[in-house]
Amino acid sequence: MAPALAAAGEGLTLSDAWVPAAPEVGRDIPLLITIKNDTTAPEALMRVRCPIANFSERHTVDRGEGAPAMRSIPNIPIAAGSTLVLLPTAYHVMLLQTREPLEPGRRFTCTIVFQKAGSIETEVEVRKSP
């Protein structure tokens, strides 16, 4: 496992950003990342821009009646003084319509936009799916 990559800004620390390998173009893949909010105010992830995907959506997993299902949401809340780990089974960002093959070991930069902290660039690693 590669060491965690970190970026910081305005009381937020982003680390361990990664996506699963996707050899086919046009796939939808989750962006998984750890976000630490060291401030005394709640924060929200508003949008993500990555050069390897045409679009991104923020999702949560709805565990209502029946099987769990992804649901698009306007933002991902991050409580004050907390750490949020984006996971495919909980809050996460989907990168939609990949533009190129993504092989393990590759790295690229995404811009994560927060409600209060603004834009933070972070390096993302492509990994083999567990």
Backbone atoms as SQL, in Angstrom:
CREATE TABLE atoms (id INTEGER PRIMARY KEY, chain TEXT, resi INTEGER, resn TEXT, atom TEXT, x REAL, y REAL, z REAL);
INSERT INTO atoms VALUES
  (1, 'A', 1, 'MET', 'N', 0.845, -1.176, 0.000),
  (2, 'A', 1, 'MET', 'CA', 0.000, 0.000, 0.000),
  (3, 'A', 1, 'MET', 'C', 0.890, 1.240, 0.000),
  (4, 'A', 2, 'ALA', 'N', 0.512, 2.203, -0.827),
  (5, 'A', 2, 'ALA', 'CA', 1.292, 3.434, -0.939),
  (6, 'A', 2, 'ALA', 'C', 1.018, 4.328, 0.262),
  (7, 'A', 3, 'PRO', 'N', 1.968, 5.198, 0.604),
  (8, 'A', 3, 'PRO', 'CA', 1.726, 6.124, 1.706),
  (9, 'A', 3, 'PRO', 'C', 0.583, 7.076, 1.353),
  (10, 'A', 4, 'ALA', 'N', -0.109, 7.557, 2.364),
  (11, 'A', 4, 'ALA', 'CA', -1.223, 8.479, 2.163),
  (12, 'A', 4, 'ALA', 'C', -0.705, 9.804, 1.638),
  (13, 'A', 5, 'LEU', 'N', -1.374, 10.313, 0.640),
  (14, 'A', 5, 'LEU', 'CA', -1.056, 11.623, 0.099),
  (15, 'A', 5, 'LEU', 'C', -1.958, 12.619, 0.796),
  (16, 'A', 6, 'ALA', 'N', -1.442, 13.800, 1.125),
  (17, 'A', 6, 'ALA', 'CA', -2.255, 14.756, 1.883),
  (18, 'A', 6, 'ALA', 'C', -2.209, 16.134, 1.244),
  (19, 'A', 7, 'ALA', 'N', -3.329, 16.849, 1.367),
  (20, 'A', 7, 'ALA', 'CA', -3.434, 18.252, 0.973),
  (21, 'A', 7, 'ALA', 'C', -4.229, 18.939, 2.066),
  (22, 'A', 8, 'ALA', 'N', -3.965, 20.225, 2.285),
  (23, 'A', 8, 'ALA', 'CA', -4.657, 20.921, 3.373),
  (24, 'A', 8, 'ALA', 'C', -5.018, 22.342, 2.962),
  (25, 'A', 9, 'GLY', 'N', -6.031, 22.862, 3.640),
  (26, 'A', 9, 'GLY', 'CA', -6.433, 24.238, 3.432),
  (27, 'A', 9, 'GLY', 'C', -7.559, 24.601, 4.374),
  (28, 'A', 10, 'GLU', 'N', -7.477, 25.796, 4.970),
  (29, 'A', 10, 'GLU', 'CA', -8.547, 26.330, 5.814),
  (30, 'A', 10, 'GLU', 'C', -9.089, 25.345, 6.848),
  (31, 'A', 11, 'GLY', 'N', -8.191, 24.661, 7.570),
  (32, 'A', 11, 'GLY', 'CA', -8.629, 23.769, 8.630),
  (33, 'A', 11, 'GLY', 'C', -9.059, 22.393, 8.180),
  (34, 'A', 12, 'LEU', 'N', -8.958, 22.115, 6.890),
  (35, 'A', 12, 'LEU', 'CA', -9.288, 20.790, 6.367),
  (36, 'A', 12, 'LEU', 'C', -8.029, 20.092, 5.903),
  (37, 'A', 13, 'THR', 'N', -7.950, 18.786, 6.154),
  (38, 'A', 13, 'THR', 'CA', -6.860, 17.974, 5.641),
  (39, 'A', 13, 'THR', 'C', -7.458, 16.847, 4.827),
  (40, 'A', 14, 'LEU', 'N', -7.013, 16.695, 3.592),
  (41, 'A', 14, 'LEU', 'CA', -7.455, 15.621, 2.714),
  (42, 'A', 14, 'LEU', 'C', -6.316, 14.622, 2.602),
  (43, 'A', 15, 'SER', 'N', -6.616, 13.339, 2.751),
  (44, 'A', 15, 'SER', 'CA', -5.564, 12.331, 2.644),
  (45, 'A', 15, 'SER', 'C', -6.113, 11.049, 2.039),
  (46, 'A', 16, 'ASP', 'N', -5.202, 10.211, 1.604),
  (47, 'A', 16, 'ASP', 'CA', -5.501, 8.878, 1.091),
  (48, 'A', 16, 'ASP', 'C', -6.575, 8.913, 0.002),
  (49, 'A', 17, 'ALA', 'N', -6.432, 9.824, -0.968),
  (50, 'A', 17, 'ALA', 'CA', -7.383, 9.914, -2.075),
  (51, 'A', 17, 'ALA', 'C', -7.030, 8.873, -3.126),
  (52, 'A', 18, 'TRP', 'N', -8.035, 8.082, -3.522),
  (53, 'A', 18, 'TRP', 'CA', -7.775, 7.064, -4.533),
  (54, 'A', 18, 'TRP', 'C', -9.047, 6.693, -5.290),
  (55, 'A', 19, 'VAL', 'N', -8.833, 6.086, -6.450),
  (56, 'A', 19, 'VAL', 'CA', -9.919, 5.538, -7.257),
  (57, 'A', 19, 'VAL', 'C', -9.518, 4.124, -7.663),
  (58, 'A', 20, 'PRO', 'N', -10.514, 3.259, -7.903),
  (59, 'A', 20, 'PRO', 'CA', -10.171, 1.925, -8.387),
  (60, 'A', 20, 'PRO', 'C', -9.757, 1.970, -9.856),
  (61, 'A', 21, 'ALA', 'N', -8.887, 1.047, -10.244),
  (62, 'A', 21, 'ALA', 'CA', -8.463, 0.942, -11.635),
  (63, 'A', 21, 'ALA', 'C', -9.686, 0.718, -12.525),
  (64, 'A', 22, 'ALA', 'N', -9.641, 1.308, -13.715),
  (65, 'A', 22, 'ALA', 'CA', -10.740, 1.174, -14.676),
  (66, 'A', 22, 'ALA', 'C', -10.138, 1.152, -16.076),
  (67, 'A', 23, 'PRO', 'N', -9.888, -0.037, -16.614),
  (68, 'A', 23, 'PRO', 'CA', -9.228, -0.112, -17.921),
  (69, 'A', 23, 'PRO', 'C', -10.091, 0.378, -19.095),
  (70, 'A', 24, 'GLU', 'N', -11.417, 0.405, -18.915),
  (71, 'A', 24, 'GLU', 'CA', -12.298, 0.842, -20.005),
  (72, 'A', 24, 'GLU', 'C', -12.635, 2.326, -19.867),
  (73, 'A', 25, 'VAL', 'N', -12.661, 3.026, -20.983),
  (74, 'A', 25, 'VAL', 'CA', -13.076, 4.430, -21.015),
  (75, 'A', 25, 'VAL', 'C', -14.600, 4.475, -20.868),
  (76, 'A', 26, 'GLY', 'N', -15.111, 5.534, -20.220),
  (77, 'A', 26, 'GLY', 'CA', -16.550, 5.710, -20.087),
  (78, 'A', 26, 'GLY', 'C', -17.149, 5.130, -18.820),
  (79, 'A', 27, 'ARG', 'N', -16.315, 4.604, -17.940),
  (80, 'A', 27, 'ARG', 'CA', -16.798, 4.003, -16.692),
  (81, 'A', 27, 'ARG', 'C', -17.148, 5.076, -15.674),
  (82, 'A', 28, 'ASP', 'N', -17.956, 4.706, -14.691),
  (83, 'A', 28, 'ASP', 'CA', -18.250, 5.539, -13.529),
  (84, 'A', 28, 'ASP', 'C', -17.535, 4.900, -12.350),
  (85, 'A', 29, 'ILE', 'N', -16.707, 5.675, -11.642),
  (86, 'A', 29, 'ILE', 'CA', -15.905, 5.122, -10.550),
  (87, 'A', 29, 'ILE', 'C', -15.997, 6.007, -9.312),
  (88, 'A', 30, 'PRO', 'N', -15.903, 5.406, -8.120),
  (89, 'A', 30, 'PRO', 'CA', -15.942, 6.218, -6.899),
  (90, 'A', 30, 'PRO', 'C', -14.580, 6.843, -6.596),
  (91, 'A', 31, 'LEU', 'N', -14.613, 8.086, -6.125),
  (92, 'A', 31, 'LEU', 'CA', -13.433, 8.751, -5.575),
  (93, 'A', 31, 'LEU', 'C', -13.521, 8.569, -4.068),
  (94, 'A', 32, 'LEU', 'N', -12.518, 7.940, -3.484),
  (95, 'A', 32, 'LEU', 'CA', -12.504, 7.641, -2.055),
  (96, 'A', 32, 'LEU', 'C', -11.405, 8.466, -1.412),
  (97, 'A', 33, 'ILE', 'N', -11.732, 9.110, -0.302),
  (98, 'A', 33, 'ILE', 'CA', -10.812, 10.068, 0.309),
  (99, 'A', 33, 'ILE', 'C', -11.166, 10.238, 1.783),
  (100, 'A', 34, 'THR', 'N', -10.172, 10.602, 2.578),
  (101, 'A', 34, 'THR', 'CA', -10.390, 10.911, 3.989),
  (102, 'A', 34, 'THR', 'C', -10.304, 12.424, 4.152),
  (103, 'A', 35, 'ILE', 'N', -11.318, 13.005, 4.807),
  (104, 'A', 35, 'ILE', 'CA', -11.377, 14.456, 5.016),
  (105, 'A', 35, 'ILE', 'C', -11.448, 14.719, 6.511),
  (106, 'A', 36, 'LYS', 'N', -10.464, 15.443, 7.031),
  (107, 'A', 36, 'LYS', 'CA', -10.440, 15.798, 8.451),
  (108, 'A', 36, 'LYS', 'C', -10.763, 17.274, 8.587),
  (109, 'A', 37, 'ASN', 'N', -11.794, 17.575, 9.384),
  (110, 'A', 37, 'ASN', 'CA', -12.212, 18.956, 9.623),
  (111, 'A', 37, 'ASN', 'C', -11.752, 19.350, 11.027),
  (112, 'A', 38, 'ASP', 'N', -10.670, 20.114, 11.108),
  (113, 'A', 38, 'ASP', 'CA', -10.117, 20.550, 12.398),
  (114, 'A', 38, 'ASP', 'C', -10.720, 21.872, 12.872),
  (115, 'A', 39, 'THR', 'N', -11.756, 22.351, 12.192),
  (116, 'A', 39, 'THR', 'CA', -12.350, 23.629, 12.591),
  (117, 'A', 39, 'THR', 'C', -13.487, 23.387, 13.587),
  (118, 'A', 40, 'THR', 'N', -14.015, 24.486, 14.122),
  (119, 'A', 40, 'THR', 'CA', -15.139, 24.401, 15.059),
  (120, 'A', 40, 'THR', 'C', -16.473, 24.607, 14.341),
  (121, 'A', 41, 'ALA', 'N', -16.440, 24.644, 13.014),
  (122, 'A', 41, 'ALA', 'CA', -17.663, 24.852, 12.221),
  (123, 'A', 41, 'ALA', 'C', -17.861, 23.682, 11.264),
  (124, 'A', 42, 'PRO', 'N', -19.109, 23.334, 10.990),
  (125, 'A', 42, 'PRO', 'CA', -19.356, 22.299, 9.995),
  (126, 'A', 42, 'PRO', 'C', -18.929, 22.781, 8.611),
  (127, 'A', 43, 'GLU', 'N', -18.637, 21.850, 7.750),
  (128, 'A', 43, 'GLU', 'CA', -18.180, 22.140, 6.392),
  (129, 'A', 43, 'GLU', 'C', -19.000, 21.259, 5.452),
  (130, 'A', 44, 'ALA', 'N', -18.916, 21.509, 4.156),
  (131, 'A', 44, 'ALA', 'CA', -19.620, 20.680, 3.179),
  (132, 'A', 44, 'ALA', 'C', -18.796, 20.574, 1.904),
  (133, 'A', 45, 'LEU', 'N', -18.690, 19.366, 1.372),
  (134, 'A', 45, 'LEU', 'CA', -18.058, 19.135, 0.076),
  (135, 'A', 45, 'LEU', 'C', -19.114, 19.451, -0.987),
  (136, 'A', 46, 'MET', 'N', -18.817, 20.432, -1.832),
  (137, 'A', 46, 'MET', 'CA', -19.796, 20.926, -2.802),
  (138, 'A', 46, 'MET', 'C', -19.624, 20.338, -4.199),
  (139, 'A', 47, 'ARG', 'N', -18.354, 20.165, -4.623),
  (140, 'A', 47, 'ARG', 'CA', -18.124, 19.634, -5.980),
  (141, 'A', 47, 'ARG', 'C', -16.689, 19.141, -6.109),
  (142, 'A', 48, 'VAL', 'N', -16.485, 18.324, -7.137),
  (143, 'A', 48, 'VAL', 'CA', -15.157, 17.774, -7.435),
  (144, 'A', 48, 'VAL', 'C', -14.920, 17.913, -8.928),
  (145, 'A', 49, 'ARG', 'N', -13.720, 18.365, -9.279),
  (146, 'A', 49, 'ARG', 'CA', -13.319, 18.443, -10.684),
  (147, 'A', 49, 'ARG', 'C', -12.058, 17.613, -10.862),
  (148, 'A', 50, 'CYS', 'N', -12.137, 16.616, -11.751),
  (149, 'A', 50, 'CYS', 'CA', -10.990, 15.755, -12.048),
  (150, 'A', 50, 'CYS', 'C', -10.811, 15.683, -13.564),
  (151, 'A', 51, 'PRO', 'N', -9.577, 15.761, -14.036),
  (152, 'A', 51, 'PRO', 'CA', -9.344, 15.757, -15.482),
  (153, 'A', 51, 'PRO', 'C', -9.665, 14.420, -16.150),
  (154, 'A', 52, 'ILE', 'N', -9.808, 13.366, -15.372),
  (155, 'A', 52, 'ILE', 'CA', -10.013, 12.043, -15.965),
  (156, 'A', 52, 'ILE', 'C', -11.490, 11.692, -16.141),
  (157, 'A', 53, 'ALA', 'N', -12.409, 12.580, -15.713),
  (158, 'A', 53, 'ALA', 'CA', -13.843, 12.297, -15.809),
  (159, 'A', 53, 'ALA', 'C', -14.587, 13.506, -16.350),
  (160, 'A', 54, 'ASN', 'N', -15.686, 13.245, -17.046),
  (161, 'A', 54, 'ASN', 'CA', -16.493, 14.338, -17.593),
  (162, 'A', 54, 'ASN', 'C', -17.320, 15.046, -16.535),
  (163, 'A', 55, 'PHE', 'N', -17.797, 14.293, -15.523),
  (164, 'A', 55, 'PHE', 'CA', -18.679, 14.855, -14.498),
  (165, 'A', 55, 'PHE', 'C', -18.368, 14.212, -13.157),
  (166, 'A', 56, 'SER', 'N', -18.940, 14.776, -12.098),
  (167, 'A', 56, 'SER', 'CA', -18.898, 14.127, -10.788),
  (168, 'A', 56, 'SER', 'C', -20.233, 14.364, -10.097),
  (169, 'A', 57, 'GLU', 'N', -20.605, 13.432, -9.224),
  (170, 'A', 57, 'GLU', 'CA', -21.818, 13.572, -8.415),
  (171, 'A', 57, 'GLU', 'C', -21.504, 13.155, -6.993),
  (172, 'A', 58, 'ARG', 'N', -22.131, 13.833, -6.036),
  (173, 'A', 58, 'ARG', 'CA', -22.020, 13.445, -4.638),
  (174, 'A', 58, 'ARG', 'C', -23.154, 12.473, -4.344),
  (175, 'A', 59, 'HIS', 'N', -22.823, 11.393, -3.662),
  (176, 'A', 59, 'HIS', 'CA', -23.816, 10.353, -3.379),
  (177, 'A', 59, 'HIS', 'C', -23.820, 9.959, -1.915),
  (178, 'A', 60, 'THR', 'N', -24.952, 9.430, -1.498),
  (179, 'A', 60, 'THR', 'CA', -25.060, 8.696, -0.253),
  (180, 'A', 60, 'THR', 'C', -25.705, 7.365, -0.601),
  (181, 'A', 61, 'VAL', 'N', -25.608, 6.411, 0.292),
  (182, 'A', 61, 'VAL', 'CA', -26.253, 5.122, 0.071),
  (183, 'A', 61, 'VAL', 'C', -27.492, 5.073, 0.946),
  (184, 'A', 62, 'ASP', 'N', -28.636, 4.936, 0.295),
  (185, 'A', 62, 'ASP', 'CA', -29.931, 4.892, 0.974),
  (186, 'A', 62, 'ASP', 'C', -30.234, 3.440, 1.330),
  (187, 'A', 63, 'ARG', 'N', -30.421, 3.201, 2.613),
  (188, 'A', 63, 'ARG', 'CA', -30.710, 1.854, 3.074),
  (189, 'A', 63, 'ARG', 'C', -32.162, 1.721, 3.525),
  (190, 'A', 64, 'GLY', 'N', -33.062, 2.343, 2.783),
  (191, 'A', 64, 'GLY', 'CA', -34.487, 2.269, 3.099),
  (192, 'A', 64, 'GLY', 'C', -34.996, 0.860, 2.883),
  (193, 'A', 65, 'GLU', 'N', -36.146, 0.758, 2.320),
  (194, 'A', 65, 'GLU', 'CA', -36.720, -0.549, 2.052),
  (195, 'A', 65, 'GLU', 'C', -36.003, -1.197, 0.875),
  (196, 'A', 66, 'GLY', 'N', -35.748, -2.489, 0.988),
  (197, 'A', 66, 'GLY', 'CA', -35.102, -3.212, -0.105),
  (198, 'A', 66, 'GLY', 'C', -33.593, -3.081, -0.075),
  (199, 'A', 67, 'ALA', 'N', -32.980, -3.279, -1.236),
  (200, 'A', 67, 'ALA', 'CA', -31.520, -3.261, -1.352),
  (201, 'A', 67, 'ALA', 'C', -30.986, -1.840, -1.246),
  (202, 'A', 68, 'PRO', 'N', -29.754, -1.680, -0.719),
  (203, 'A', 68, 'PRO', 'CA', -29.149, -0.349, -0.667),
  (204, 'A', 68, 'PRO', 'C', -29.042, 0.247, -2.081),
  (205, 'A', 69, 'ALA', 'N', -29.241, 1.552, -2.189),
  (206, 'A', 69, 'ALA', 'CA', -29.169, 2.222, -3.480),
  (207, 'A', 69, 'ALA', 'C', -28.473, 3.566, -3.337),
  (208, 'A', 70, 'MET', 'N', -27.670, 3.929, -4.359),
  (209, 'A', 70, 'MET', 'CA', -27.022, 5.241, -4.361),
  (210, 'A', 70, 'MET', 'C', -28.070, 6.311, -4.655),
  (211, 'A', 71, 'ARG', 'N', -27.911, 7.445, -3.981),
  (212, 'A', 71, 'ARG', 'CA', -28.802, 8.581, -4.192),
  (213, 'A', 71, 'ARG', 'C', -27.947, 9.831, -4.313),
  (214, 'A', 72, 'SER', 'N', -28.181, 10.622, -5.339),
  (215, 'A', 72, 'SER', 'CA', -27.454, 11.874, -5.547),
  (216, 'A', 72, 'SER', 'C', -27.897, 12.891, -4.493),
  (217, 'A', 73, 'ILE', 'N', -26.924, 13.631, -3.955),
  (218, 'A', 73, 'ILE', 'CA', -27.206, 14.646, -2.938),
  (219, 'A', 73, 'ILE', 'C', -26.502, 15.952, -3.328),
  (220, 'A', 74, 'PRO', 'N', -26.987, 17.114, -2.838),
  (221, 'A', 74, 'PRO', 'CA', -26.389, 18.388, -3.234),
  (222, 'A', 74, 'PRO', 'C', -24.996, 18.633, -2.653),
  (223, 'A', 75, 'ASN', 'N', -24.707, 18.070, -1.468),
  (224, 'A', 75, 'ASN', 'CA', -23.386, 18.227, -0.860),
  (225, 'A', 75, 'ASN', 'C', -23.180, 17.116, 0.162),
  (226, 'A', 76, 'ILE', 'N', -21.929, 16.963, 0.575),
  (227, 'A', 76, 'ILE', 'CA', -21.594, 15.969, 1.601),
  (228, 'A', 76, 'ILE', 'C', -21.200, 16.724, 2.867),
  (229, 'A', 77, 'PRO', 'N', -21.993, 16.582, 3.943),
  (230, 'A', 77, 'PRO', 'CA', -21.694, 17.314, 5.181),
  (231, 'A', 77, 'PRO', 'C', -20.495, 16.720, 5.919),
  (232, 'A', 78, 'ILE', 'N', -19.699, 17.605, 6.519),
  (233, 'A', 78, 'ILE', 'CA', -18.547, 17.197, 7.330),
  (234, 'A', 78, 'ILE', 'C', -18.666, 17.941, 8.659),
  (235, 'A', 79, 'ALA', 'N', -18.951, 17.218, 9.706),
  (236, 'A', 79, 'ALA', 'CA', -19.168, 17.834, 11.023),
  (237, 'A', 79, 'ALA', 'C', -17.892, 18.508, 11.528),
  (238, 'A', 80, 'ALA', 'N', -18.051, 19.526, 12.359),
  (239, 'A', 80, 'ALA', 'CA', -16.915, 20.215, 12.980),
  (240, 'A', 80, 'ALA', 'C', -16.130, 19.221, 13.821),
  (241, 'A', 81, 'GLY', 'N', -14.805, 19.338, 13.777),
  (242, 'A', 81, 'GLY', 'CA', -13.944, 18.499, 14.608),
  (243, 'A', 81, 'GLY', 'C', -14.054, 17.021, 14.323),
  (244, 'A', 82, 'SER', 'N', -14.356, 16.650, 13.088),
  (245, 'A', 82, 'SER', 'CA', -14.537, 15.233, 12.770),
  (246, 'A', 82, 'SER', 'C', -13.698, 14.809, 11.577),
  (247, 'A', 83, 'THR', 'N', -13.645, 13.513, 11.366),
  (248, 'A', 83, 'THR', 'CA', -12.996, 12.936, 10.194),
  (249, 'A', 83, 'THR', 'C', -14.035, 12.119, 9.446),
  (250, 'A', 84, 'LEU', 'N', -14.162, 12.368, 8.163),
  (251, 'A', 84, 'LEU', 'CA', -15.097, 11.652, 7.308),
  (252, 'A', 84, 'LEU', 'C', -14.309, 10.867, 6.277),
  (253, 'A', 85, 'VAL', 'N', -14.586, 9.569, 6.179),
  (254, 'A', 85, 'VAL', 'CA', -13.960, 8.724, 5.172),
  (255, 'A', 85, 'VAL', 'C', -15.014, 8.424, 4.113),
  (256, 'A', 86, 'LEU', 'N', -14.769, 8.867, 2.887),
  (257, 'A', 86, 'LEU', 'CA', -15.698, 8.581, 1.802),
  (258, 'A', 86, 'LEU', 'C', -15.508, 7.134, 1.368),
  (259, 'A', 87, 'LEU', 'N', -16.609, 6.370, 1.358),
  (260, 'A', 87, 'LEU', 'CA', -16.593, 4.938, 1.047),
  (261, 'A', 87, 'LEU', 'C', -17.708, 4.619, 0.056),
  (262, 'A', 88, 'PRO', 'N', -17.570, 3.571, -0.760),
  (263, 'A', 88, 'PRO', 'CA', -18.636, 3.218, -1.702),
  (264, 'A', 88, 'PRO', 'C', -19.952, 2.862, -1.004),
  (265, 'A', 89, 'THR', 'N', -19.897, 2.470, 0.262),
  (266, 'A', 89, 'THR', 'CA', -21.087, 2.049, 0.995),
  (267, 'A', 89, 'THR', 'C', -21.691, 3.170, 1.844),
  (268, 'A', 90, 'ALA', 'N', -21.155, 4.383, 1.724),
  (269, 'A', 90, 'ALA', 'CA', -21.634, 5.522, 2.517),
  (270, 'A', 90, 'ALA', 'C', -21.534, 6.769, 1.628),
  (271, 'A', 91, 'TYR', 'N', -21.199, 7.916, 2.218),
  (272, 'A', 91, 'TYR', 'CA', -20.970, 9.104, 1.403),
  (273, 'A', 91, 'TYR', 'C', -19.789, 8.852, 0.478),
  (274, 'A', 92, 'HIS', 'N', -19.917, 9.279, -0.783),
  (275, 'A', 92, 'HIS', 'CA', -18.806, 9.198, -1.732),
  (276, 'A', 92, 'HIS', 'C', -19.076, 10.112, -2.918),
  (277, 'A', 93, 'VAL', 'N', -18.047, 10.294, -3.732),
  (278, 'A', 93, 'VAL', 'CA', -18.168, 11.065, -4.966),
  (279, 'A', 93, 'VAL', 'C', -17.971, 10.089, -6.115),
  (280, 'A', 94, 'MET', 'N', -18.898, 10.115, -7.067),
  (281, 'A', 94, 'MET', 'CA', -18.744, 9.296, -8.267),
  (282, 'A', 94, 'MET', 'C', -18.172, 10.169, -9.373),
  (283, 'A', 95, 'LEU', 'N', -17.098, 9.678, -9.990),
  (284, 'A', 95, 'LEU', 'CA', -16.537, 10.321, -11.168),
  (285, 'A', 95, 'LEU', 'C', -17.191, 9.628, -12.360),
  (286, 'A', 96, 'LEU', 'N', -17.902, 10.397, -13.165),
  (287, 'A', 96, 'LEU', 'CA', -18.727, 9.830, -14.223),
  (288, 'A', 96, 'LEU', 'C', -18.079, 9.993, -15.591),
  (289, 'A', 97, 'GLN', 'N', -18.197, 8.948, -16.384),
  (290, 'A', 97, 'GLN', 'CA', -17.698, 8.930, -17.758),
  (291, 'A', 97, 'GLN', 'C', -16.196, 9.212, -17.837),
  (292, 'A', 98, 'THR', 'N', -15.408, 8.251, -17.351),
  (293, 'A', 98, 'THR', 'CA', -13.952, 8.417, -17.416),
  (294, 'A', 98, 'THR', 'C', -13.533, 8.666, -18.866),
  (295, 'A', 99, 'ARG', 'N', -12.506, 9.481, -19.009),
  (296, 'A', 99, 'ARG', 'CA', -12.043, 9.905, -20.336),
  (297, 'A', 99, 'ARG', 'C', -10.907, 9.053, -20.884),
  (298, 'A', 100, 'GLU', 'N', -10.289, 8.242, -20.019),
  (299, 'A', 100, 'GLU', 'CA', -9.125, 7.461, -20.431),
  (300, 'A', 100, 'GLU', 'C', -8.978, 6.241, -19.527),
  (301, 'A', 101, 'PRO', 'N', -8.229, 5.237, -19.964),
  (302, 'A', 101, 'PRO', 'CA', -8.000, 4.076, -19.103),
  (303, 'A', 101, 'PRO', 'C', -7.220, 4.486, -17.852),
  (304, 'A', 102, 'LEU', 'N', -7.551, 3.869, -16.720),
  (305, 'A', 102, 'LEU', 'CA', -6.877, 4.174, -15.454),
  (306, 'A', 102, 'LEU', 'C', -6.206, 2.905, -14.941),
  (307, 'A', 103, 'GLU', 'N', -4.892, 2.888, -15.046),
  (308, 'A', 103, 'GLU', 'CA', -4.099, 1.730, -14.633),
  (309, 'A', 103, 'GLU', 'C', -3.553, 1.942, -13.223),
  (310, 'A', 104, 'PRO', 'N', -3.433, 0.865, -12.427),
  (311, 'A', 104, 'PRO', 'CA', -2.883, 0.985, -11.066),
  (312, 'A', 104, 'PRO', 'C', -1.524, 1.686, -11.055),
  (313, 'A', 105, 'GLY', 'N', -1.332, 2.550, -10.070),
  (314, 'A', 105, 'GLY', 'CA', -0.075, 3.280, -9.920),
  (315, 'A', 105, 'GLY', 'C', -0.106, 4.677, -10.520),
  (316, 'A', 106, 'ARG', 'N', -1.042, 4.931, -11.404),
  (317, 'A', 106, 'ARG', 'CA', -1.144, 6.265, -12.007),
  (318, 'A', 106, 'ARG', 'C', -1.612, 7.273, -10.955),
  (319, 'A', 107, 'ARG', 'N', -1.221, 8.521, -11.110),
  (320, 'A', 107, 'ARG', 'CA', -1.646, 9.601, -10.219),
  (321, 'A', 107, 'ARG', 'C', -2.127, 10.776, -11.059),
  (322, 'A', 108, 'PHE', 'N', -3.106, 11.505, -10.526),
  (323, 'A', 108, 'PHE', 'CA', -3.610, 12.711, -11.170),
  (324, 'A', 108, 'PHE', 'C', -4.120, 13.637, -10.069),
  (325, 'A', 109, 'THR', 'N', -4.373, 14.891, -10.408),
  (326, 'A', 109, 'THR', 'CA', -4.810, 15.878, -9.426),
  (327, 'A', 109, 'THR', 'C', -6.278, 16.225, -9.648),
  (328, 'A', 110, 'CYS', 'N', -7.027, 16.268, -8.536),
  (329, 'A', 110, 'CYS', 'CA', -8.423, 16.701, -8.562),
  (330, 'A', 110, 'CYS', 'C', -8.554, 17.951, -7.703),
  (331, 'A', 111, 'THR', 'N', -9.529, 18.760, -8.025),
  (332, 'A', 111, 'THR', 'CA', -9.858, 19.926, -7.216),
  (333, 'A', 111, 'THR', 'C', -11.143, 19.623, -6.465),
  (334, 'A', 112, 'ILE', 'N', -11.069, 19.683, -5.133),
  (335, 'A', 112, 'ILE', 'CA', -12.215, 19.438, -4.270),
  (336, 'A', 112, 'ILE', 'C', -12.695, 20.810, -3.784),
  (337, 'A', 113, 'VAL', 'N', -13.966, 21.124, -3.976),
  (338, 'A', 113, 'VAL', 'CA', -14.499, 22.437, -3.625),
  (339, 'A', 113, 'VAL', 'C', -15.401, 22.297, -2.398),
  (340, 'A', 114, 'PHE', 'N', -15.068, 23.079, -1.359),
  (341, 'A', 114, 'PHE', 'CA', -15.814, 23.069, -0.108),
  (342, 'A', 114, 'PHE', 'C', -16.585, 24.372, 0.048),
  (343, 'A', 115, 'GLN', 'N', -17.644, 24.320, 0.822),
  (344, 'A', 115, 'GLN', 'CA', -18.509, 25.479, 1.025),
  (345, 'A', 115, 'GLN', 'C', -17.748, 26.652, 1.637),
  (346, 'A', 116, 'LYS', 'N', -16.970, 26.421, 2.690),
  (347, 'A', 116, 'LYS', 'CA', -16.261, 27.502, 3.389),
  (348, 'A', 116, 'LYS', 'C', -14.781, 27.576, 3.032),
  (349, 'A', 117, 'ALA', 'N', -14.116, 26.438, 2.931),
  (350, 'A', 117, 'ALA', 'CA', -12.668, 26.421, 2.692),
  (351, 'A', 117, 'ALA', 'C', -12.302, 26.711, 1.246),
  (352, 'A', 118, 'GLY', 'N', -13.275, 26.632, 0.336),
  (353, 'A', 118, 'GLY', 'CA', -12.975, 26.876, -1.070),
  (354, 'A', 118, 'GLY', 'C', -12.347, 25.660, -1.731),
  (355, 'A', 119, 'SER', 'N', -11.521, 25.894, -2.735),
  (356, 'A', 119, 'SER', 'CA', -10.936, 24.818, -3.536),
  (357, 'A', 119, 'SER', 'C', -9.629, 24.316, -2.938),
  (358, 'A', 120, 'ILE', 'N', -9.490, 22.986, -2.874),
  (359, 'A', 120, 'ILE', 'CA', -8.244, 22.360, -2.429),
  (360, 'A', 120, 'ILE', 'C', -7.875, 21.317, -3.469),
  (361, 'A', 121, 'GLU', 'N', -6.648, 21.413, -3.993),
  (362, 'A', 121, 'GLU', 'CA', -6.171, 20.410, -4.940),
  (363, 'A', 121, 'GLU', 'C', -5.538, 19.265, -4.172),
  (364, 'A', 122, 'THR', 'N', -5.822, 18.043, -4.623),
  (365, 'A', 122, 'THR', 'CA', -5.237, 16.873, -3.983),
  (366, 'A', 122, 'THR', 'C', -4.857, 15.846, -5.032),
  (367, 'A', 123, 'GLU', 'N', -3.796, 15.129, -4.764),
  (368, 'A', 123, 'GLU', 'CA', -3.345, 14.080, -5.671),
  (369, 'A', 123, 'GLU', 'C', -4.126, 12.803, -5.387),
  (370, 'A', 124, 'VAL', 'N', -4.547, 12.133, -6.458),
  (371, 'A', 124, 'VAL', 'CA', -5.341, 10.915, -6.371),
  (372, 'A', 124, 'VAL', 'C', -4.544, 9.785, -7.009),
  (373, 'A', 125, 'GLU', 'N', -4.554, 8.632, -6.359),
  (374, 'A', 125, 'GLU', 'CA', -3.839, 7.457, -6.852),
  (375, 'A', 125, 'GLU', 'C', -4.831, 6.430, -7.385),
  (376, 'A', 126, 'VAL', 'N', -4.476, 5.789, -8.502),
  (377, 'A', 126, 'VAL', 'CA', -5.271, 4.684, -9.035),
  (378, 'A', 126, 'VAL', 'C', -4.748, 3.400, -8.397),
  (379, 'A', 127, 'ARG', 'N', -5.672, 2.627, -7.798),
  (380, 'A', 127, 'ARG', 'CA', -5.289, 1.374, -7.123),
  (381, 'A', 127, 'ARG', 'C', -6.100, 0.204, -7.662),
  (382, 'A', 128, 'LYS', 'N', -5.555, -0.978, -7.479),
  (383, 'A', 128, 'LYS', 'CA', -6.329, -2.191, -7.753),
  (384, 'A', 128, 'LYS', 'C', -7.466, -2.240, -6.748),
  (385, 'A', 129, 'SER', 'N', -8.643, -2.650, -7.206),
  (386, 'A', 129, 'SER', 'CA', -9.767, -2.781, -6.270),
  (387, 'A', 129, 'SER', 'C', -9.473, -3.884, -5.270),
  (388, 'A', 130, 'PRO', 'N', -9.898, -3.679, -4.004),
  (389, 'A', 130, 'PRO', 'CA', -9.616, -4.694, -2.980),
  (390, 'A', 130, 'PRO', 'C', -10.300, -6.017, -3.281);
